[in-house]
Amino acid sequence: SYTIIRVSGFNESPSTDSSAVRLQKTNENISPVSRADLSQVIASALLEPNACNVILYMTKSNQRGVVDGDVFAKFARLRSEKEEDELPPFQ
């Protein structure tokens, strides 16, 4: 299995809490992230079944201070979006 995490680059900011990180399927509006934040997401991906066979983009959240759940919940949300995208059309 695999998990591919794409970033637009790195900034010099210190690590933040997981609410400041967004995981998404598209490369729209992505911004550089800290190496510490990327390391946290990579370590979480190793332990999270929802991170298997996923390609994603990691960026900083546009809104500061908004609690968006932990990294595991973010992987689960990506997985549910992926399954919705792969459903056959209704006939």
Sine and cosine of phi, psi and omega as CSV:
sin_phi,cos_phi,sin_psi,cos_psi,sin_omega,cos_omega
0.00,0.00,0.18,-0.98,-0.08,-1.00
-0.54,-0.84,0.37,-0.93,0.21,-0.98
-0.63,-0.78,0.87,-0.49,0.02,-1.00
-0.95,-0.33,0.86,-0.50,-0.01,-1.00
-0.92,-0.40,0.90,-0.44,-0.02,-1.00
-0.97,-0.23,0.66,-0.75,0.05,-1.00
-0.77,-0.63,0.37,-0.93,0.02,-1.00
-1.00,0.05,-0.20,0.98,-0.01,-1.00
0.43,-0.90,-0.08,-1.00,-0.02,-1.00
-0.88,-0.47,0.56,-0.83,0.12,-0.99
-0.93,-0.36,0.07,-1.00,-0.04,-1.00
-0.99,-0.13,0.18,0.98,-0.01,-1.00
-0.94,0.33,0.52,-0.86,0.09,-1.00
-0.95,0.32,0.18,-0.98,0.01,-1.00
-0.87,0.48,0.51,-0.86,0.04,-1.00
-0.84,-0.55,0.00,-1.00,0.08,-1.00
-0.98,0.20,0.22,-0.98,-0.10,-0.99
-0.92,0.39,-0.28,0.96,0.01,-1.00
-0.94,0.34,-0.31,0.95,-0.01,-1.00
-1.00,0.02,0.00,1.00,-0.03,-1.00
-0.93,-0.36,0.68,-0.73,0.04,-1.00
-0.85,-0.52,0.70,-0.72,0.09,-1.00
-0.94,-0.35,0.76,-0.65,-0.06,-1.00
-0.56,-0.83,0.25,-0.97,-0.05,-1.00
-1.00,0.02,-0.35,0.94,-0.06,-1.00
-0.94,-0.35,0.28,-0.96,0.01,-1.00
-0.99,-0.10,0.40,0.92,0.02,-1.00
-0.98,0.17,0.72,-0.69,0.10,-1.00
0.83,0.56,0.70,0.72,0.05,-1.00
-0.99,-0.10,0.54,-0.84,-0.01,-1.00
-0.73,-0.68,0.32,-0.95,0.00,-1.00
-0.86,0.51,0.49,-0.87,0.01,-1.00
-0.83,-0.56,0.27,-0.96,0.04,-1.00
-0.99,0.17,0.44,-0.90,0.04,-1.00
-0.89,0.46,-0.57,0.82,0.00,-1.00
-0.91,0.41,-0.66,0.75,0.03,-1.00
-0.91,0.42,-0.67,0.74,0.04,-1.00
-0.88,0.47,-0.67,0.74,0.02,-1.00
-0.87,0.50,-0.64,0.77,0.01,-1.00
-0.89,0.45,-0.68,0.73,0.00,-1.00
-0.92,0.38,-0.65,0.76,0.03,-1.00
-0.88,0.47,-0.72,0.69,0.01,-1.00
-0.89,0.46,-0.63,0.77,0.03,-1.00
-0.92,0.40,-0.60,0.80,0.00,-1.00
-0.89,0.46,-0.52,0.85,0.02,-1.00
-0.91,0.42,-0.47,0.88,-0.08,-1.00
-0.97,-0.22,-0.11,0.99,-0.15,-0.99
-0.95,-0.32,0.91,-0.43,0.02,-1.00
-0.86,0.51,-0.50,0.86,0.02,-1.00
-0.94,0.35,-0.18,0.98,0.02,-1.00
-1.00,0.00,-0.05,1.00,-0.01,-1.00
-0.96,0.29,0.70,-0.72,0.08,-1.00
0.85,0.53,0.73,0.69,-0.04,-1.00
-0.79,-0.61,0.66,-0.75,0.17,-0.99
-0.91,-0.42,0.80,-0.60,-0.08,-1.00
-0.59,-0.81,0.26,-0.96,0.10,-1.00
-0.93,-0.37,0.64,-0.76,0.02,-1.00
-0.92,-0.40,0.71,-0.70,0.01,-1.00
-0.55,-0.84,0.15,-0.99,0.10,-0.99
-0.99,0.15,0.56,-0.83,0.03,-1.00
-0.93,0.37,0.60,-0.80,0.01,-1.00
-0.94,0.33,-0.47,0.88,-0.04,-1.00
-0.94,-0.34,0.84,-0.54,0.01,-1.00
-0.99,0.17,0.59,-0.80,0.11,-0.99
0.99,0.15,0.02,1.00,0.02,-1.00
-1.00,0.07,0.87,-0.50,0.00,-1.00
-0.96,0.26,0.88,-0.48,-0.08,-1.00
-0.90,-0.44,0.28,0.96,0.00,-1.00
1.00,0.01,0.16,-0.99,0.02,-1.00
-0.99,0.14,0.10,-1.00,-0.06,-1.00
-0.89,0.46,-0.60,0.80,0.01,-1.00
-0.88,0.48,-0.66,0.75,0.04,-1.00
-0.91,0.42,-0.55,0.83,0.02,-1.00
-0.93,0.37,-0.63,0.78,0.08,-1.00
-0.90,0.43,-0.64,0.77,0.01,-1.00
-0.90,0.44,-0.64,0.77,0.02,-1.00
-0.91,0.43,-0.66,0.75,0.06,-1.00
-0.88,0.47,-0.67,0.74,0.00,-1.00
-0.88,0.47,-0.70,0.72,-0.02,-1.00
-0.91,0.41,-0.58,0.82,0.07,-1.00
-0.91,0.41,-0.63,0.77,0.00,-1.00
-0.90,0.44,-0.69,0.72,0.00,-1.00
-0.90,0.44,-0.60,0.80,0.05,-1.00
-0.91,0.42,-0.62,0.78,0.01,-1.00
-0.92,0.40,-0.50,0.87,-0.10,-0.99
-1.00,-0.03,-0.05,1.00,0.00,-1.00
-0.92,0.40,0.65,-0.76,0.04,-1.00
-0.92,0.39,0.46,-0.89,-0.02,-1.00
-0.90,0.43,0.53,-0.85,0.01,-1.00
-0.94,0.34,0.72,-0.69,0.00,-1.00
-0.81,-0.58,0.00,0.00,0.00,0.00
